[in-house]
């Protein structure tokens, strides 16, 4: 089947293996006589309009390469008929990308230098697109980082969800309702002209950066979620996923911590590219970005638990309740250090 797909892109004689640990799209690495490629089948249950993703990637890619011809940007390869995607007989959408030679991804941060390099790449990506008209971008995931909507979904779950689970979640519900100031700040941001709408990646986890053999960042990848947005989305998700030594899946909350050296590294990396782009108001909300993303993810896990695990699913009883507790613990940890962390940003 994959050979049929690859032939549509005029690639033949391939040796194909599954590649990466992505949870959304299915990915393969394909070695052919004329080169090495990354083949992906897009998840249309998540991304309803794959053509919109393809258009966004091509638009920002050509913009970057026109401004900076030596930049690394793996543009999608077109099919024989000139299309950005191939659709098979069963309605699956595929795209083909050139494999970046000498590159690798990192699934778990090992040291602050990786946080610096990754943050630098996300900052560089947004900076290179500062004169790109964000209105050209199509919305691939509507309301993806709309915190006000996520809070409304949470309150709807409280009114209509599983009563037993609501009782079980009482302590986390208290934490959720005690932190509505984060939502209030988000509403103020949306009406503040000092917060600029930019091309934003919206999924800045470490595995979405390519590194070279010396662990230097090459470029960002996995651009399905590039949309107009605020810097707090990219910075916030880096804070959420880079600072703690354990992931959102950890059920021993005593292991959750804030690694200050990792925060300083990511702040230096991002600001090295974006200092002249960010306004004073934005810089003053650098740590808030972490609160924003952590709180939103905590709400989403808690809402899903109350709604009987309809979105994220559950691998064991109470899985989403554990995930929510993990994120609320992380939120509390960062709130206790908010002033000292913001002081690091203010000195850069």
N, C-alpha and C positions, 0 to 999 in steps of 0.2 A: 504493500500500500504506500509506504513512504517513498519508494522509488518512483511511483506514479506521480506523487506530489512534486518530488524534486525535478522530475523530467519536465513538469510544467514551467519550472524556472530555468529550463535549459541546462540542468545539471545532471550528469549521468555517471555511472560507475562508482557509486558511493559505498562507504562503510559507515553505517549509522549506529550511534549508541545514545542511550538516554543521558541527559546532561543536567547538572544542577539540582537544586532542592526547592525550586519554585513551587508554591502552593496553588497558584491560579492557572497559569498556562502550562501546557506540556511542552518540554523542550528536548531536542536532540542535537548532538554534534555530528555533522556529516562530513566525512573526508572524501574528496573526489580528486580526480586526476588534475584538475585545474585549480584546486584550492580547498580550504576548509570553511565550513559554513555552520551557522546556527539556524536550525529549523524549529519553528514554534507553531503549535496549534492553539489558537486563542480560545479562551473560555467565554463562550457567548452567553452562559447563564449569568455571568458577572458583567461582561461588556456587551451590551445589547446591540451596539452599532460598531462593529469592527472597522468598517471603512472610515469612521471618524478618527479612530486611533491612527490608522495608516496616514491619513491626511495631515494630522497634527505632527507626526514624526517627520514626514517628508518636509513640511513647511519649516519647522525649526531647524532641521538638519541643513537644508540648503541655505538658510539665513546664516547659520554659524559658519559653514564652509565658505560662503561668499565673503564674510568679514575676516575669517581667519583660515585660509586654505590649508594650513599645516595642522589644524585641529583634528583630533581623532573623533570621528562621529560615524559609527557603522550604519550607513544609510541602507534601508531595505532594498533588496534586489527585485526588480520587476519580472513578471512572468513573460513568457514568449509573446503574449498578446498585449504586453505593456501595462498590466495591472499590478497594483501594489500587493494584492492578496490573491491567493488561489482558493477557490471553493470547490470541495469535492462533491461527489454525488449525494452524500448524506447531509450536506450543509455545513460541514466543518470548514473553518477558515484557517489558512496557513500563511505564514510569512517566512521569508528567508533573509538572513543577514550575514554579512561576511564575519568570520571569526577574527577577532583582533589578535594577531600573532604575539606570543609572549605574554599574554594576559591571563589573570586568574581572578577569582572572586574569593571573598572571605566571609564565612558564615558566622564566626564568633570573633569579636574584637579581642586581640591578645595584648596590645600595648597602646599607649596614648598616641604614638606616631601614626597609627592607622586611623584613629579618630581625626587627627589633624588633616591627613591626606584626603579622607572622605569628605569632610566638611569643606575643605578647599575646593573639591570638585563640584559639590553642590552649589557653592557660592559662585564659582566660575561659570557654571551652566547658566544660572540666572543672570549674571552680569553680562555674558556674551549676548543675551537676548533682551537687553535693556531697551533697545530701540525697535524691538519686534512688536507689532500691533497685537496685543493679547486678545483683542476681539476677534481675531482670525481663528483662534483656537476653538475647537468644538468641545463641548462638555461631555466627557466620556463617562463620568460617574456623577450625576446630579447630586448636589448637596453633600458631597463626600465628607468635607470638613466643616459642615455647618453645625456648630456647637449648639446653637439655639434650637435647631431641629432635633438634635440628639437628646437634648434635655426634654423637649416636648414629647418625644417618643418614650422617654423614661416615665414621665408623669402619666402618659396614657397607659403604660404597662401597669403602673400602680393602681389605676382605676379599673383595669380590665383583665389583669393577668392572673396567674395561678396563686390563689389565696394562701396555700400552704407555703409556697416558695417565697411569697412576700413576707410571711412571718419569719421564715428562716433567714431572710436577708435583712432583718430589722436594723442591725448595727451598720451595715453598709448603706442602707437607705438613709440613715441619719447623716452619714458622712457625705452622701450625694447632695442632700438638701442643705447641708451646712456650707457647701462650697459654691453656691449659686453666684457669688461675686465674680467667679471666673466667667460665667455666662454674661453677666452685666458688663464686664470689661470687653468681652468680644463684641457686644452690641455697640459699645462706644467706639471700638476700633473700626467697625464697618462705616460709621458716620464721620470718621476723622480723616480729612484729606491728607494728613501726614503719613497715613498708612497706605502705601501704594499697592495697587494691584499689578502683579508681575507674572511672568511665566514661572510657574512653580511646579516642581516635580511631584510633590504630594506623597512620596513613598521613599523616604531617605534612609532606609535601613542600610546597614553596611554591605549587604550582599548585592546592592544595586550600584556598586562602584567596581570598575575594573582596576586591578593593580598590576604593575609590572613585576619582573623577577626580583627587583630591589625593594618591593613593597611601596613604591611610589604610585600615587593615583594616576590613572590614564584618562578616564572619562566616566560619566554616569551612564547607566543603562536602564532597561526596563521602563520605557517611557510611556506606558499605557495610560498613566494618570496625569500626564502633563496637562495643566489647565490654568486659567487665570486664578490667582490666589494671593494670599498674604505670606510674607516671609515666615510668619510664626508656624506655618504648616511644616516646612522643611526643617527649620531649626528645632521646632518642638518635637518632631519625630526622632531627630538625632538625639536630643536630650533624653527622650523616653527610652530609646533602645541602646544607647551607648554608655550611659553612666553606671547602671547597675551591673554587677558581675553576673547576675542571673537574669533569665528571660521572664516574660509574662507567664510562662508555664510553671514556674517554680512554686511549690506549695509550702515550702519552709520559708516563711516571710522574714525570719531572722537573717537570712542570707542577702536580703535586699539592702543595698547601700548606695550611697552617692560617691562615686570616685571623682574627687575634685580635680585630679590631674587629667582625667579624661575630659571633664568639662572644659578646663582651661585649653586643652589641645583643640577641641572642636570649635570653641569660641575663636581662638587664634586663626584656625584654618578658614572658617567662614568669613570672619571680618577682614582677613588679609585680602579677600576679593571684593567684599561688599561694603567696606567702611565708608567709601565715598558715595555709595548708593543708598544706604540706610539713613533715614532721618533721625533726629534726636529722639523723637517719640518712639520710633521703632527700636533703637538701641536700648532705650530705657525699659522696653518690654521683652528683652532677650530671654530672661529667665521665665517670664510669664509664658513665653512660647512653650516651655516644658510643661507648665501647669495646664495650659490649654489642651495639649495633645494627650497628656496622661489622664486628665479628668475625662476627656471625651472617650478615650478607650475604656476607662473604668465604667462609665455610664453605658457604653455599648455592651460590654460583657454582662453587667448587672441586668440591663433591660432584656437581653436575650435569655438569661436564666429565668427571669420572671415570666417570660413568654414561652417557656418550655423548650429552649434551645433550638429555635427555628432557623437561626442564621448561621451561627458559628458551629453548631453541632456540639457533641459532647462525647468524649472518649471514656468517661467514667462518671459516676453519680456526683453531681455538684461541681463538675468541671468548670463551668462558666462562673459559678460563684467563687471558686478559688481564683480564677483569672481576675475577676473584679476585685477581690480582696488584695491580690498581688499589686494591682495598679493603684488602689487607694493607699496602700502602704507606701508605695513609691512616691505618690503625691505628697503624703505627709512628710516623708523624708526630705524631699526637695524644698518643701515649704519652710522647714526648720532652718534651712541653709540659704534661703532665697537672698538675703541681704549680702552675705559673703560672696555668693556666686555672682550676683549683679556687680559687686565691687570689682571682680576680676574683669568683667566686660568693660566697665567704666575706665579701666586703666589701659585698655588696648588702643 
